[in-house]
Amino acid sequence: MARKRIRTIFFPWELRDGVFASLGRARVRIAIVSVLAIALVVLIGQRASYKSALRATRASITTAIAAIDSYRADSGVCPRTFAELVANRYVRRVPTDGWGAELKFACSVQDDVPTVAVWSDGPNGERVQ
């Protein structure tokens, strides 16, 4: 006589591999990789945004230096504020950095050579020249 085979029914969490086997290891891997990919995309986007703002700031600084030098060459003195440059049409509007804050400047004379320093406070108060 042939023996009858007894089948045992297990719930998914009762199997040897536990919860991961019931969820499916492939699904867990896909979820982890997806979360890591999203985090990477966000970090790259933030870095690109910062670099873009930094380039815009440097371009504004270059424009501001040229306008101040032109004003100084025409009038013989350094402007007191960027508003003077706007009033005399050396620039269209007060120069701002890539984060929307106004640039700052200071004129000085060193060894009979007039110099100008233009800077931004940056996104977190860190000076950008």
Phi, psi and omega in degrees: 000142181275141178279141175280138179274128180266126179263137177250134179256128179245144169282155184303325183280353179268353181289167185299324185277350175079212187295321184297326178291323180290325178282331183095116183299326181296320179294320179296316179298317179297319180295316180295314179297322179296315179297316178296320179295318179296318178298320179296317179298319179295316180295319179294320178296318178295320179295318179296321178296318179296314180297320178297315178295324178294318177296319178296322178295315180296323177294319178296321178296317179298317178296318180295319179297317179297319180294318179295318178297320178295316179298315180296321179293323182282319187256342180087354179230162178277141177293150179281322181219169175292337179298325176296321179294323178291317181297324181267009174062037172275332173223156181284323180211168180297126182296138177237160177274182182292350181252006174093358179271151179288145175286162177236153178213161176214133178257144177208169177235124178234120181055047180061019177244117179289135178231158177225138175242126178239135181213169177234152176277355177069184183288334185232024179085002179277127186293130177242124181246000000 
